[in-house]
Amino acid sequence: MMLLRYRLRVGSSCIDFIAVQAALHSCPMALMTLANLKHAHGDNRVLDGVSLSLDRGQKVGLVGRNGCGKSTLMRIICGNYPPDEGQVQMARGTRVGYLPQDPKLDGQRTLRREAEQAFSELADLHDRIDDVSHRMAEATDPTETDALMKEYEKLEHRMQAAGGYTVDHRIDAMLHGLGLGDETFNVQVADLSGGQKARLAMCKLLLSEPDVLLLDEPTNHLDIDGRQWLEQFLKAYDGAVMVISHDRWLLDEVVEKIVELERGRLVEYPGNYQAFREQRVVRQLEQKREYDKQQTYIRHQKQYIQKYKTGQRAKEARGREKRLERFIRDEVVEQIRDDAVMGLNLSKAPRSGDIVMTAHDITKAYDQKKLFTSVSVSIKRGQRIGVIGPNGCGKSTLIRTLMTEAQPDAGTVKLGSSLSIGYYRQTHEDLDDADTPVTYLQRRVPDTMEQAARDVAGAFLFSGTDQDKPFGVLSGGERTRAVLAGLVIGGHNLLVLDEPSNHLDIPSAERLEAALCQFDGTLILITHDRMLLQDTVDELLVFDGHGNVRHFFGKYSDYLAASHAGIEAARHEGTKEEKTEGNRQKAKEKSDRLATATKSPRPRKPQSSSRKPKKGKHAWLKQEDLEKQITDLESQLAALDTRLADPDLYRDKDAFRDVHDQREKLAEKLKPLEEEWLRRAEDDG
């Protein structure tokens, strides 16, 4: 049942029913209970009677607009802030772990040693063992050496008894799962990037396994693989979890209850994020009807009071006035702005040429790191393509190369005709701090009337005085919304968006999503926001992190389904040594069924190029046999890609090496087949 605002009258005072319920009827198994918390920043009251209980094993998502007080609530729970009023009660022995957005780490330690601090006693033993080892190496007196040997043996025994080497394995697996490879283990924390520091802090917190886990935007610096790993970890976590996140996919997958912080109060909704959206619409409609009904009542009462405040009925009018004041103070529900519909009508984008851009065999490396190799793609008008892959794999570089902003090391790129490109970069150095959202939008779209610019600003959640605030005082999320609004209404027929939702809260991301769904031009979207991918694009360019890029035709959910199906097929194939001819035939049949089930269309015919592929060793193959081999290999690659995204694989280095080697061999096998297909396609053209 949806929890709405009810009130319980006790004498002449009015007590919030939620607070009474939490204080008097909380479950005895609750690890944490919040009772009537209030807190203000100056004149701004961010918490106004917040009450909640959290049980062991319960997973809760905390949502609300940026700046509404979500992080403040978490800091109060973990004891960093004292509340102005109310109480935070924990069950005896409960340990609380908190991941803030700006974690504090020791810059002098290496990444691996800082991760060990999750087990402080073991970390101390590691330090003492290292110290004794150095002293033994420098000792010249046999008596001193013997004493150091005995001390070393005692420390080793204590390390083993405390499970130290098992913990080492857990630390490595956790770091790998969060995308921190062995090459980073000996890097000093001070030299890590902001994203690496955030993932290291999360690793420390998750390793400590507190009873109550408080996570503030844990996916900010995670790629899709890292987010999938975190979801699986949180699903299996025994303790209670409260997570603030703009990642709607994670909230759908992990949490069983959403609590929304709205105007200082918490409103609870059972279920995941999708259930929250549906229930919230119903709640808003009910509250709007109640609000309208109350406003009609208030208006009638004021008319009566105004009409009869003098004369024979003056006494009755004064009585009504007092009752009305109490009613307005204690009973009137708050007006809720309806966020369900974005009032934005986009102008039709001017028509571009049929072919927007083509690339043939483009290759790019940076500092001797291969970003992508032999990528060929043809993008047609109206296509909607998402670009996904690990952090740092070269997604942004590929897009800049396709737009001819960067030159490939090899290969050719050609842009189509009549293109108007709107390009969203992750940084906004070109913004003028003196501009306001309204003046910025007017300049971005010439001849735009001020009211039209205000309408667009309102559609992107700038209301009232926020429309006239200079960029210099706006938050990163607000600046991002203004830039996106300018791109969406700019009349472009090609939008290229590089991580547009990084600084957006959920309402803003949904506004962007709604606008992109209306956009009738060509869209290229780089993002780790899986819900945004799912709802706005229908093709994917998939980086594997090893320089290979594959074109997948289908939505993100189709890609996941194909990958999971590939894993199930691969699990039953066995090791290379165990495969008989019969096993090979079965594996082939499974691969054939997978190719049919996923209905992956053949590669799209590229635009003609002066660099035509030469005939290769597969020229003798029939066309249907060639396409079948390509489909089979792509299906097998999808299976291996998903296995490489599984954090459990990294716990076994031999298994990881085997999967990695298999993938490299398949990719090499696929390359000449694709070249032969491209050669035939161009001959047909």
Long-range contacts (C-beta under 8 A, 24 or more apart in sequence): 1-270, 2-269, 2-270, 2-279, 2-282, 2-283, 3-267, 3-268, 3-269, 4-267, 4-283, 4-286, 4-287, 5-265, 5-267, 5-333, 7-330, 7-331, 14-330, 16-49, 16-51, 18-49, 18-51, 18-265, 18-266, 19-49, 19-51, 21-51, 22-51, 22-52, 22-53, 23-51, 26-53, 27-53, 27-55, 29-55, 29-56, 30-54, 30-55, 30-91, 31-55, 31-56, 31-90, 31-91, 31-94, 31-211, 31-212, 31-239, 31-240, 32-77, 32-88, 32-89, 32-90, 32-91, 32-94, 32-96, 32-212, 32-240, 33-87, 33-88, 33-89, 34-77, 34-86, 34-87, 34-88, 34-89, 35-86, 35-87, 35-88, 35-89, 36-85, 36-86, 36-87, 37-73, 37-76, 37-83, 37-85, 37-86, 37-87, 37-88, 38-83, 38-84, 38-85, 38-86, 38-264, 39-69, 39-72, 39-76, 39-81, 39-83, 39-84, 40-84, 41-72, 45-264, 46-72, 46-264, 47-72, 47-73, 47-76, 47-83, 47-264, 48-263, 48-264, 48-265, 49-86, 49-264, 49-265, 50-86, 50-261, 50-264, 50-265, 50-266, 51-86, 51-266, 52-259, 52-266, 52-268, 54-212, 54-240, 54-242, 55-240, 56-211, 56-238, 56-239, 56-240, 57-238, 57-239, 57-240, 58-240, 58-241, 58-256, 58-257, 59-234, 59-235, 59-237, 59-240, 59-241, 59-243, 59-254, 59-255, 59-256, 59-257, 60-240, 60-241, 60-242, 60-243, 60-255, 60-256, 60-257, 60-258, 60-259, 61-242, 61-243, 61-244, 61-245, 61-251, 61-254, 61-255, 61-257, 61-258, 61-259, 61-272, 61-273, 61-276, 62-242, 62-243, 62-244, 62-259, 62-261, 63-244, 63-251, 63-258, 63-259, 63-260, 63-261, 63-273, 63-276, 63-506, 64-260, 64-261, 64-262, 64-505, 65-505, 65-507, 66-475, 66-477, 66-505, 66-508, 67-475, 68-261, 68-262, 69-261, 69-264, 70-216, 70-244, 70-261, 71-100, 71-101, 71-216, 71-244, 73-261, 74-98, 74-100, 74-214, 74-216, 74-242, 74-244, 75-100, 77-212, 77-214, 77-242, 78-214, 90-212, 93-211, 94-211, 94-212, 95-208, 95-210, 95-211, 95-212, 96-210, 96-211, 96-212, 96-214, 97-205, 97-208, 97-210, 97-212, 97-213, 97-214, 98-205, 98-214, 98-216, 99-201, 99-202, 99-205, 99-213, 99-214, 99-215, 99-216, 99-218, 100-216, 101-216, 101-217, 101-220, 103-197, 103-198, 103-201, 105-189, 105-197, 105-200, 105-201, 106-189, 107-188, 107-189, 107-190, 108-188, 108-189, 108-190, 109-188, 109-189, 110-185, 110-186, 110-187, 110-188, 110-189, 111-175, 111-180, 111-184, 111-185, 111-186, 111-187, 111-188, 111-189, 111-192, 111-196, 111-200, 112-171, 112-175, 112-185, 112-186, 114-189, 114-200, 114-204, 115-171, 115-174, 115-175, 115-200, 115-203, 115-204, 115-207, 116-167, 116-171, 117-204, 118-171, 118-203, 118-204, 118-205, 118-207, 118-208, 119-164, 119-167, 119-207, 119-208, 121-162, 122-159, 122-162, 122-163, 122-164, 122-167, 125-155, 125-158, 125-159, 125-162, 125-164, 126-159, 126-164, 128-155, 129-155, 129-156, 129-159, 169-651, 170-207, 171-203, 171-207, 172-650, 172-651, 173-647, 173-648, 173-650, 173-651, 174-203, 174-206, 174-207, 175-200, 175-203, 176-647, 176-650, 177-226, 177-229, 177-230, 177-233, 177-647, 177-650, 178-202, 178-203, 178-222, 178-226, 178-229, 178-230, 179-222, 179-223, 179-225, 179-226, 179-390, 179-391, 194-221, 195-221, 195-391, 196-221, 199-226, 202-230, 206-233, 209-238, 209-239, 210-239, 211-239, 211-240, 212-239, 212-240, 212-241, 212-242, 213-237, 213-239, 213-240, 213-241, 213-242, 213-243, 214-242, 214-243, 215-241, 215-242, 215-243, 215-244, 215-245, 216-244, 217-244, 217-245, 217-246, 218-243, 218-245, 219-245, 219-246, 219-247, 219-250, 219-528, 220-502, 221-391, 222-528, 223-389, 223-390, 223-391, 223-528, 224-388, 224-389, 224-528, 224-530, 225-390, 225-645, 227-528, 227-530, 228-645, 229-645, 229-647, 232-647, 233-647, 246-501, 246-504, 246-505, 246-506, 246-509, 247-529, 247-530, 247-531, 248-273, 248-506, 248-509, 248-529, 248-531, 249-529, 249-530, 249-531, 249-534, 251-276, 252-531, 263-334, 281-340, 284-336, 284-338, 284-340, 287-333, 287-334, 287-336, 288-335, 288-336, 288-338, 290-333, 291-332, 291-333, 291-334, 291-335, 291-336, 294-331, 294-332, 294-333, 298-324, 298-327, 298-328, 298-332, 339-507, 339-510, 342-459, 342-511, 342-514, 342-515, 343-455, 343-458, 343-459, 344-455, 344-456, 344-459, 344-488, 344-489, 344-514, 344-515, 344-518, 345-518, 346-488, 346-489, 346-515, 346-518, 346-519, 346-520, 347-489, 347-491, 348-520, 349-420, 349-491, 349-492, 349-493, 349-519, 349-520, 349-521, 350-418, 350-420, 350-491, 350-493, 351-381, 351-418, 351-493, 352-381, 352-416, 352-417, 352-418, 352-419, 352-420, 352-493, 352-494, 352-521, 352-522, 353-381, 353-416, 353-417, 353-418, 353-419, 354-380, 354-381, 354-416, 355-379, 355-380, 355-381, 355-416, 355-607, 356-380, 356-381, 356-383, 356-415, 356-416, 356-419, 356-494, 356-522, 357-402, 357-403, 357-413, 357-414, 357-415, 357-416, 358-413, 358-414, 358-416, 358-606, 358-607, 358-609, 359-401, 359-402, 359-408, 359-411, 359-412, 359-413, 359-414, 360-411, 360-412, 360-606, 360-609, 360-611, 360-678, 361-410, 361-411, 361-412, 361-611, 361-613, 362-401, 362-408, 362-410, 362-411, 362-412, 362-413, 363-408, 363-409, 363-410, 363-411, 364-394, 364-397, 364-398, 364-401, 364-406, 364-408, 364-409, 365-409, 366-394, 366-397, 370-546, 370-547, 371-397, 371-398, 371-547, 372-397, 372-398, 372-543, 372-547, 372-548, 372-549, 373-547, 373-548, 374-411, 374-671, 375-411, 375-549, 376-411, 376-606, 376-674, 376-678, 377-402, 377-541, 377-551, 377-606, 378-604, 378-605, 378-606, 378-607, 379-522, 379-524, 380-522, 380-604, 381-416, 381-493, 381-521, 381-522, 382-520, 382-521, 382-522, 383-522, 383-523, 383-539, 384-522, 384-523, 384-525, 384-536, 384-537, 384-538, 384-539, 385-523, 385-524, 385-525, 385-537, 385-539, 385-540, 385-541, 386-525, 386-526, 386-527, 386-533, 386-536, 386-537, 386-539, 386-540, 386-541, 386-556, 387-524, 387-525, 387-526, 387-540, 387-541, 387-543, 388-526, 388-527, 388-528, 388-533, 388-540, 388-541, 388-542, 388-543, 388-556, 389-542, 389-543, 389-544, 389-545, 389-549, 390-543, 390-545, 393-543, 393-544, 393-545, 394-543, 394-547, 395-498, 395-526, 395-543, 396-426, 396-498, 396-526, 398-541, 398-543, 398-549, 399-496, 399-498, 399-524, 399-526, 402-524, 403-496, 411-611, 412-609, 412-610, 412-611, 414-607, 414-609, 418-493, 419-493, 419-494, 420-490, 420-491, 420-492, 420-493, 420-494, 421-492, 421-494, 421-495, 421-496, 422-487, 422-488, 422-490, 422-492, 422-494, 422-495, 422-496, 423-487, 423-496, 423-498, 424-483, 424-484, 424-487, 424-495, 424-496, 424-497, 424-498, 424-500, 425-498, 426-498, 426-499, 426-502, 428-479, 428-480, 428-483, 431-471, 431-479, 431-483, 432-471, 433-470, 433-471, 433-472, 434-470, 434-471, 434-472, 435-470, 435-471, 436-467, 436-468, 436-469, 436-470, 436-471, 437-462, 437-466, 437-467, 437-468, 437-469, 437-474, 437-478, 437-481, 437-482, 437-485, 438-467, 438-468, 440-471, 440-482, 440-486, 441-482, 441-485, 441-486, 441-489, 444-486, 444-489, 444-490, 445-486, 445-489, 445-490, 445-491, 456-485, 456-489, 457-482, 457-485, 459-485, 459-511, 459-515, 460-484, 460-485, 460-508, 460-511, 461-507, 461-508, 461-511, 475-503, 476-503, 477-503, 477-504, 477-505, 477-508, 479-503, 480-504, 480-508, 481-508, 481-511, 484-512, 484-515, 488-512, 488-515, 488-516, 488-519, 492-521, 493-521, 493-522, 494-521, 494-522, 494-523, 494-524, 495-519, 495-521, 495-522, 495-523, 495-524, 496-524, 497-523, 497-524, 497-525, 497-526, 497-527, 498-526, 499-526, 499-527, 499-528, 500-525, 500-527, 501-527, 501-529, 501-532, 530-556, 542-641, 544-637, 544-641, 544-644, 544-663, 544-667, 546-663, 546-664, 546-667, 548-667, 550-634, 550-637, 551-603, 551-604, 552-600, 552-638, 553-600, 553-601, 554-598, 554-600, 558-598, 559-638, 561-598, 562-594, 562-598, 562-600, 562-635, 562-638, 563-638, 563-639, 563-641, 563-642, 563-645, 564-642, 565-594, 565-597, 565-598, 565-639, 566-594, 566-635, 566-636, 566-638, 566-639, 566-640, 566-642, 567-639, 567-642, 567-643, 567-646, 569-594, 569-635, 569-639, 570-636, 570-639, 570-640, 570-643, 588-632, 591-632, 591-635, 591-636, 592-628, 592-632, 594-635, 595-628, 595-631, 595-632, 595-635, 598-635, 600-631, 600-634, 600-635, 602-627, 602-630, 602-631, 602-677, 603-630, 603-674, 603-677, 603-678, 603-681, 605-681, 605-684, 605-685, 606-678, 606-681, 606-682, 608-682, 608-685, 609-682, 612-679, 612-682, 613-675, 613-676, 613-678, 613-679, 613-682, 614-679, 615-676, 615-679, 616-672, 616-675, 616-676, 616-679, 617-672, 618-672, 618-673, 618-676, 619-676, 621-676, 623-680, 626-673, 626-676, 626-677, 626-680, 627-677, 629-673, 630-670, 630-673, 630-674, 630-677, 633-666, 633-669, 633-670, 633-673, 634-670, 636-666, 637-663, 637-666, 637-667, 637-670, 640-666
